[in-house]
């Protein structure tokens, strides 16, 4: 934290502009040794036009704009300089070399954001949202990341943290100062409803956050069915490309064929599987085994049936095996039918007539997009810690219900509090931080 760090903050590729970012106590002084104007006299949050000079011979290196941000009003909470130079790879590297030659250290991946967190400019959830914004692949994911950057998670958790602190404070006063008659006696009748209310709120947050996870990460979607019902044709129709081999020969698909589509803000990670049937072919058997594993792992199943033939034992077995999984049953080869049941999803994958399925998928996932208008948790770490807090509070609730001593119950309540603070990074382990920020870009 005492070093002044520097890195290229833009993509290292030929382009119009590149940015070299410098952060630390000596950032302005280092930039001053390379710039043809006095930055020490410049006001904060200003941009100055000039030239980068080689300190060895005072030759001009590049025509630049230098942005100056004084602490604590900068991204990292330190003095920050950003040199906006021409975007060629050579000139960008040359200026970075000059900056490093004046005493700056090359920043580690994510170190600028890590310093913003350690300097109290942002909490850990905001830092994670910065990376989410960089990785966002669609409008909805970007909107969720922006909400996180603006501190939506902290606003969401603060009332829960305050409620736990009130419980802990009341318990400690009751234990340490039982003689104080003006303090409300914290009985089970008072504490149990408070914990129950807290748990109800947690369940609401977890439900919304799981929807947010679906928007952010997408849905692992397995297309299953018997051989020759049109699974590969459906994959091709959804992807709008001929990715899977389609023939009239049963068992053509022996391995997993994958692709992704964006559908009204939801990403479906599609997997075309081997047709399920009894087979003596060893290679096909491996594909069938993979299919059965995918049925267990899938977040959504598209069960494809042949609309032109009566259902047989295999079809009924698949319907039974997937009844407890999120699924849509799709009747393919509708172009060969004279009559259709309006309550079923009929398509013709071969003819690329799949609008009924697309409409059903949109309707199925519409409820998830509602979370964009409310604060949610943004990743597995945050959701995992909230589940951990929930588990501790459930333990406390059970203990109180069984007439356990209140000072023992307090241990679980304090652990729930710790989990919530860890989500925000206000209680953390150094090894965890190093792992988190190591996934960032070099100049971020």
N, C-alpha and C positions, 0 to 999 in steps of 0.2 A: 504493500500500500504506500510505501515511501518512495517507490520508483516513479519516474515519469515514463509513461508507456506510449507507444505509437503503433499504428497499423494502417493498412489500406482498408477503408471502410466501404468501398464499392467493389463491384465485381472486377477481377483482374482480367479485363478483356478490352479490345479496341473499342472506343466509343467517344462521345463528345466530351464527357467530363469524368474525372476521377477525384476522390476525396481521400486525403491522408489525415487521419485523426490523431491528435496528441492530447493526453490527459495527465495532469499531475501538477505538483507545485512549481515545476520548472518549465511547464508547457509554453508559457508566453516568452520566457527568456530564451528558450531553445529556438522558437520560431523567429525571434528578433534577430538572432545571429545569421539567419538565412534570408531575411526579408529586407527590401530596400527602404522600408519605412519603419518608424518607431512605433511598435505595437504597445509598448508600456503606457503610452499616452492616449491610446484609443479607449473609448467608452465600451462598457459591456454590451453584448448583443449587437455588435456592429460588423459590417463587412468592409474590408479595405482592399482597394485595387493596387497591384504593384507587381514586382518581379522577385522570384526566388534567385538568390545569388549563390554561386559556389564560394564558400568561405576561404578556399585556398587561393583563388585568383580573382575573385569578385566578378567573374563572368556571369552573364545572365543565363539561367537554366530554363526558365519557363515564365510565361505571363500568367498570373494567378489572381484569384480572389481569396482573401484570408478572413474567415469568420472567427470572432473572438467571443468567448463566453466565460465570465468570471464566476468563481465559486460563491455561493452554493447553487447559483441559478444556471446550472448546466445539466446535461444528461447524467453525467457521472457524479455530480456534486463537487467536482474539482474544477480548477482552471482548465478549459478546453480550447484548443485551436483546431480548426478544420481548414486545411489548404485545398482549395478547389482548383485543380490544375487540368490541363488538357488530358484526354482519356487514353492516350497511347500507353501500351504496357511498359515500354522502355522508359519514358519520361516519368511515369508514376513510380516505378521502382527506383529511379535515380533520385527523386526527391525524398523518398522514404530512406534511402541510404544516407543522404545528407542529414536527415533528422536523427537517425540512429547514431551517426558519427558525432553529433553534438551532445550525446549523453542520454538520449532516450533509450528505453529497452523495448524490444519487439513484444507487443501484447500477446498474452495467451488467448486462446479461443474464448470468447464471451467475457473477457476481463473488464471491458468498459461497463457492461451491464452488471457484472458482479460488483464492481465498485459502486455503481448506483445503488445497489441493494445494501452493501455494507455501510455506505454513507447515509443511509436512511432516506434516500430520494424516492425509492419504490420498495414495496414489499415483495416477497418471493413469488407470489402469484402474478404480480405485474411483470416481473422479470420473465416468468415462463410464458406470459402472453406475448411478450416481444418476439420470442421464438415462434410462437403460434402464428403471429402475423406474417413473419418471413415465410413460413411453410404453407400458409393458407392457399388452397387450390381453387377456391370458389368464393362467391360473394358472401354466403352465409358463414363460412368458416372465418373469413376476414372480419365480419361484424362481431362474431363471438370474441375474437382476439382483441378487437378494439375495446369492447366492453371490459375485458380483463385488464387491459392497459390502463383504463380509466379508474381502476380500483373497485370494480363491482363485487369481487369476491370478499374483500375486506368489509365492505358495507353489508354484505349478506351475513357474514359471520359475527360481526360486532355485537348484535343483540343477543346471540347465543352465548357468546363469551361473557357478556355482562350478566346474563341470567345465572350462569354457572358461578361466577364470582360472588354474586349475592348469596347463593346457596352455601358456598364455602365459608363466607364471612359469618353468616348466621350460625352455621354449625360450630365454628371455632368460638364464637361468643358464648353459645350455649354450653360448650364444653369447659372453657376457661373461666367463665364468670357466671356460674349458675345462680349466684346470689343477687344478680342484677334483676330487679323485678320489672324494670321498665323495658326490658328486652323481650320481644315475643318468643315464647317457648316454641322451639322448632320440633313439633310432633310429626309423626308419620302422616297425620291428616293434612298437614301443611305441605310437607316435602314431596309426598307421592304425587299429588296432582301437578306440582310444578315440574317434576321430572317427566311425567306423562306428556305434558304440554310440550316440553322441550323435545322429546322423542318424536312426537307427531310432526313438529316442524322439520326435524332432521329427515324424516321419511319423505316429506314433500321436496326438500332440496335434492335428495338422492335420486328421486324419480325424475326430476327435471334435468339433473346432471347426466343421467344415463341417456336421456334424449340428446343432450348436447354432445355426448361422446359419439353417438350415432352420426350426427351431422359432421363432426370433425373427422372421424376415422372411417366412416362408411360402414356398410353392412356386408358381412360375408354371406354370400347368397349361393346356395347349391342348387343346381338344376338336376333333378333326379327323375327316374322313371325306368320303365322296361326298355330293352333295346328297340330301336326303330320307332319310337313314339314321336321323335322330332326334337330331342333335346339339343343336339348340335345345330339344327336349323334355327331353333329359338335363340341360342347364343349368338349366331351370326346375325339374326334379325335385330336383336337388341343392340349389338355392337355396330351394326350397319357395315359389316365387312365379312368376308369369307375366311374366318379364322379357324373354324373347326371343319374337318373333313366330313362330308355328308354323302352316304351311299345307301343303297337298299340292302346292303349286307349287314346282318346282325353282328354286333360286337365290334363295329369300326372304332369306336372310342374306347381305347384301352388305358389311356393315361389321363391326367387332369389337364383340361384346357381352360385358361383363365383370361379375363378381360374386365375392364371397368367402364361404367357409364354414369353420367351425372343426370339425375332425374329430379327436377324441381327442388334443387338444393340438397338432395340426398345422393350420396355416391353408393352404387351397388358394385361390389367386387364379385363378379359372376364367375362361377366355376361349373363347367360342363363335365359331368361325371360319366363313368362307364355304366352302361345299362345293367340293371340288377336282374340276374337270372342264374340258373345252374349252368356251369360251364366246365369242360374238361381241359380247356386251354389254360396253361399255367400263367401266361402273360395276362390274359383277360381276368383270371382269378385275382391277380395282384391289383388290377384296376378296380374290380368289384370290392375288394377289401378296403381300398382307399375311399371308395364311395361311402361305405358304411361308417368309416371314421369321420368323414366330412359331414354326414348327417348329424352326428353327435356334436360337432364343432360349429355348425352353421348357425348364424343369427336369423336367417330367413331361408325357407325352402320353397322352391317352385316345383311342385309335383306335377309332372306332365303326364297326362293320360291320353290315349287314342280315342277321340270322339266318334270315330267311325266303326269301333268294335265294342262289343259288350265287355264289361270289366271281368277279369279273371282272378284267380287266387293270388297271383303276384301283385296285381293292382290293389286288391283289398288288403293284402299284407303291408304294402307301402303306406296306404291310408292309415292303417292301424299303428304302424311304427312311428309315424310322424304326427300323430294326433296331438301330442303334448308340446310340439315345437311350433314356433311362429311359421306359418306357411300360407301359400296360396295354391289352390288346386286349379290347374290350367288344362282345358280340353283342347287339344291340337287337332289339325286337319278339318277345321270347320268348313272349308271350301267343298268338302265332299258330302256335307249334310244338307238335308232339305229343311229340317226343323231344328231349332235351338231352344234351350231352356234359358230364359232371360236372367235367371238367378245365378247362373254359372258363368265362368270366364271362358269364352270360346275365342280361339285364334286360329290363324293359318300361318304358321311360321315360315313355311316354304314360299308363300305369297307375300310375306312381310306384312301381313294384316294382324298387327299386334296391339292396336290402340286399346282394346278392352283391358288387356293386361297392364299397359302403361297407366291407364286411368285408375285401375284397382291399386297399383303400387303407389300412385300419388295420394289416393284417399287413405291408404294404409299408413303412410308416413306423414300426412299433413299435421297430425297432432304433435309431432316432434318439433316442427319448425316454430311452434308457439313459444318455445323456451327462449328464443332470441330477444323477446321483449322483457325478460326477467333475468336477474343475476343467477349464474350457475357456476359450478366448479368445472375446471377446464381440462383435467387430465387424471390419469390413473393414480398418481401420487396423492393428489388432493382428495379424490373420492375414497381412496384406501384409508387415509387418515380420518376422514369423516366417519367411515364405517367403523373404524377402531374406536372413535369417541362414542359412537352409538352403542357399541358392545359394552364399553365400560359403564355407560349410564343404564343400560339394561341390567347389568350385574348389580348396580346400586339399587335399582328398583326391586329386583328379586330379593336382595338382602334385606331391605327395609320391610318388604311384605312378609318376610319370615322372622320379623322382630329382631334382626341383627343389631348389635350396638352401633350407634350412629357414628362414632369415631372410626369404626372399621369401614363403614359405608363411604366415609369421606375419601378414602384412598382411591376408590374407583372414580369418584366425581373429580378429584384432582387430576387423575390420568386423562379423563375426557377433556378437561381444560387444556392439558399439555398438548393433546393431539390437535386441538383447534389452533393453538398458538403455533404449532409446527407447520400447519398449512400455510400460514402467513410468513413463516421464516423467522418468527420472533423467538422461537426455540428451535435450534438446529444443530446439526453435526457438521463439522468441517468437511468430512469425507463426502457427505451428501451434497454439499454445495459444489465441491470440486467436480463431482460427477455431472451434476445438472448443467453447470456452465461450460463444461468441456464439449457439449453438443452444439454450442453456438458457433456462429461464423467468427473468423479471426478478428475482424474489425468491429464487432458488435459489443 
